[in-house]
């Protein structure tokens, strides 16, 4: 089964073979002796930014492929009787997606504790609880199309692997808001770095909402877009394109269109100041 590793959701969802509108691989629970339905009447719908799922809660043995940090057999590592969401109807998942593996946090803000349905079972958290990984952490290694034609993006589950990190760069920990999302609370400035790496200090632009407070932002692996607040959109995009010099572009609705190859060569890196640390996004990272 091919799933999206989604930091913006909690449940592991899998398309069942009784789902007539599901387009990818599906799971036939009748072939599993350890499968159990945990409810017979649907109690929950799961909503995502671009998808809506209906189904039933169930449990079964759930396995991941073998990797260096997962303790298990050569075939993989498994959790017994893990609760997940078996999809019977869906709208929004493409043929290449068989489900979603939620990687959200296990926290809820106080104002949502009574209204929210609660946090669903988190697979990575349960791996750590079972002693199958050393840490309740995960890391993404993402390559862009301009880095390498044969993409090798992957997720490390458990202790971060140093050889997968950018050489000479430390791990930086950000303060997070008490929420299920991986939400930082102090995105306070943006600047642009030219292709030769130079930074003009006069080209730092402050983002201040009220006094000392910056903007909130969510790190979400389930989306491919970098989004900015509506009140900053025109300012950021106009300055970004201006730094690109003579690059040709056109605007359609709320999108700016440029040639990807030319853009990767001429557009600057965009850097965000989060908790007094500059986070870089190269053109090949923010171009879609």
C-alpha positions in Angstrom: 0.0 0.0 0.0 1.3 3.5 -0.9 0.4 6.1 1.6 1.0 9.8 2.1 3.1 10.6 5.2 1.0 13.5 6.4 2.1 15.8 9.4 -1.2 17.5 9.2 -3.4 14.5 10.2 -3.5 11.7 12.8 -5.2 8.5 11.6 -3.7 5.8 9.5 -6.3 5.4 6.7 -6.3 2.5 4.2 -8.6 2.1 1.2 -10.7 -1.1 1.6 -11.6 -3.4 -1.3 -15.3 -2.6 -0.8 -14.6 1.0 -1.8 -16.0 1.3 -5.3 -14.7 4.8 -5.9 -11.1 4.0 -4.6 -8.6 4.2 -7.5 -5.4 2.6 -6.2 -4.5 -0.6 -4.3 -7.1 -1.7 -1.8 -7.0 -3.9 1.3 -9.1 -7.1 1.4 -9.7 -7.6 5.1 -11.2 -11.1 4.5 -7.7 -12.3 3.7 -6.4 -11.4 7.2 -7.1 -13.7 10.1 -6.1 -10.9 12.6 -8.4 -8.2 11.2 -11.2 -6.9 13.4 -13.9 -4.2 12.9 -14.1 -1.9 16.0 -17.4 -0.5 15.0 -20.3 -1.6 12.8 -21.9 1.8 12.3 -19.8 4.7 10.9 -19.1 7.2 13.6 -16.5 9.5 12.0 -15.8 11.2 8.7 -12.2 12.3 8.1 -11.7 15.6 6.3 -8.5 16.8 4.7 -7.6 19.9 2.7 -8.5 18.2 -0.6 -10.1 14.9 0.4 -13.1 13.5 2.3 -13.0 9.9 3.7 -15.8 7.7 5.1 -15.4 4.3 6.6 -15.1 2.3 9.8 -12.5 1.9 12.6 -10.7 -1.4 12.5 -7.6 -3.1 13.8 -5.0 -5.5 12.4 -1.3 -6.1 12.2 0.3 -3.1 10.4 3.8 -3.3 9.1 6.5 -1.1 7.6 9.4 -2.1 5.3 12.7 -2.9 7.1 15.1 0.0 7.6 18.3 0.6 9.7 16.5 2.1 12.7 13.5 -0.2 12.9 13.9 -3.2 15.0 12.1 -6.1 13.3 12.5 -9.0 11.0 14.1 -8.8 7.6 10.7 -8.4 6.1 9.8 -5.4 8.2 8.5 -4.2 11.5 5.0 -4.7 12.7 2.5 -3.4 15.3 -0.1 -6.0 16.4 -3.7 -5.0 16.7 -3.1 -1.4 15.6 -6.3 0.7 15.2 -6.8 2.4 11.8 -9.5 3.7 9.5 -10.7 1.4 6.7 -12.0 3.6 3.9 -15.3 2.6 2.2 -15.9 5.9 0.4 -13.5 8.7 -0.6 -13.3 11.8 -2.6 -10.1 13.6 -3.5 -7.5 10.8 -3.3 -5.8 10.1 -6.6 -5.0 6.7 -8.1 -1.4 6.8 -6.7 -2.6 7.2 -3.1 -3.9 4.1 -1.2 -4.2 5.9 2.1 -2.7 8.4 4.6 -0.4 7.8 7.5 -0.9 10.6 10.0 2.2 12.1 11.7 0.5 14.9 13.7 1.4 15.8 17.3 -0.6 14.3 20.2 -1.5 17.7 21.6 -4.7 19.7 21.4 -5.2 23.4 22.3 -7.5 24.0 25.3 -10.2 25.6 23.1 -10.6 22.4 21.0 -10.4 19.7 23.6 -14.2 19.6 24.0 -15.2 20.3 20.4 -12.6 18.1 18.6 -13.1 14.4 18.1 -9.8 13.7 19.8 -6.4 12.6 18.4 -6.5 9.3 16.5 -3.9 6.6 17.0 -0.4 7.8 16.0 1.6 5.0 14.3 5.1 6.4 15.0 4.2 7.1 18.7 3.1 3.5 19.0 6.3 2.2 17.4 8.3 4.1 20.1 5.9 2.9 22.9 6.5 -0.7 21.7 10.3 -0.2 21.7 10.6 -0.7 18.0 12.3 2.7 17.5 14.7 4.5 19.8 12.9 7.9 19.6 9.4 9.1 18.8 10.7 11.2 15.9 10.8 11.2 12.2 12.7 13.1 9.5 12.0 13.8 5.8 14.7 13.8 3.1 13.3 15.6 0.1 14.9 16.0 -3.3 13.6 18.3 -6.0 13.4 17.6 -9.7 16.4 19.9 -10.4 18.5 18.1 -7.8 18.4 14.7 -9.4 16.3 13.1 -12.2 16.1 9.9 -10.2 14.4 11.1 -7.1 15.3 9.4 -3.8 13.1 11.2 -1.3 12.3 9.2 1.8 11.3 9.3 5.5 13.5 8.3 8.4 11.4 6.9 11.3 13.2 7.0 14.6 16.5 8.7 15.4 17.6 11.2 12.8 20.4 9.9 10.5 23.2 12.4 10.4 24.5 11.3 7.0 21.2 12.3 5.5 21.5 15.9 6.8 23.1 18.8 4.9 26.8 18.8 5.7 27.8 21.2 8.5 24.2 22.1 9.4 23.0 21.3 13.0 19.5 20.2 14.0 17.5 23.2 15.0 14.5 22.9 17.4 11.7 25.4 17.2 9.2 26.3 19.8 5.8 25.0 18.9 2.2 26.1 19.7 0.2 23.5 21.8 -1.6 22.1 18.9 -1.9 18.8 16.9 -0.2 20.7 14.0 3.5 21.3 13.9 2.9 25.0 14.3 5.6 27.7 14.9 4.5 31.0 16.3 7.2 33.5 15.4 7.8 33.8 11.6 9.0 37.4 11.8 10.9 38.3 8.6 11.8 37.3 5.1 14.8 38.0 3.0 16.2 36.9 -0.4 19.6 35.4 -1.1 21.1 35.7 -4.6 22.4 32.7 -6.6 26.0 33.6 -5.5 25.0 33.5 -1.8 25.2 37.2 -1.1 22.7 38.9 1.2 21.8 42.6 1.1 21.0 43.7 4.7 18.8 46.4 3.2 16.6 43.7 1.7 15.3 42.2 4.9 11.6 42.7 5.2 9.9 42.5 8.7 6.6 40.8 9.2 5.0 42.1 12.4 1.4 41.6 13.2 1.0 43.2 16.7 4.1 44.7 18.3 6.6 41.9 18.9 4.4 39.0 17.5 5.2 37.4 14.2 3.0 35.1 12.1 2.0 31.5 12.9 2.9 28.8 10.3 2.4 25.1 9.9 5.0 22.6 8.6 2.7 20.3 6.6 4.1 17.4 4.6 0.7 16.8 3.0 0.8 19.8 0.8 3.3 20.8 -1.9 2.6 24.6 -1.7 4.3 27.3 0.4 1.5 29.6 1.4 1.8 33.1 2.8 -0.9 35.3 4.5 -3.1 37.2 2.1 -2.0 40.6 3.3 1.6 39.7 2.5 1.1 37.8 -0.8 1.6 40.6 -3.3 4.5 42.1 -1.4 6.5 38.8 -1.1 5.8 37.7 -4.7 6.6 41.1 -6.3 9.9 41.4 -4.3 10.8 37.7 -5.2 10.3 38.3 -8.9 12.1 41.6 -8.8 15.2 39.8 -7.4 15.0 37.4 -10.3 16.1 40.3 -12.6 15.0 39.8 -16.2 13.1 36.5 -15.7 9.9 36.4 -17.7 6.7 35.7 -15.8 2.9 36.0 -16.2 0.1 36.1 -13.7 -3.0 33.9 -13.9 -5.6 34.3 -11.2 -3.6 34.2 -8.0 -0.6 32.3 -9.5 2.6 33.6 -11.0 3.9 31.4 -13.8 7.6 31.2 -14.7 9.8 28.7 -16.7 11.0 26.2 -14.1 14.5 25.7 -15.5 15.0 29.5 -15.9 13.5 30.2 -12.5 15.8 27.6 -10.7 18.8 29.4 -12.2 17.8 33.1 -11.8 15.4 33.4 -8.8 16.9 33.9 -5.4 16.5 31.7 -2.3 13.8 32.8 0.0 14.7 32.8 3.7 12.2 33.0 6.6 13.2 34.1 10.1 11.7 31.6 12.6 12.7 32.0 16.3 15.7 34.0 15.2 16.9 31.3 12.8 17.0 31.8 9.1 15.3 28.9 7.2 16.3 28.7 3.5 14.1 27.6 0.6 15.9 27.4 -2.7 14.0 28.1 -6.0 13.8 24.4 -6.7 12.1 24.0 -3.3 9.4 26.6 -3.7 8.7 26.3 -7.5 5.9 23.9 -8.2 
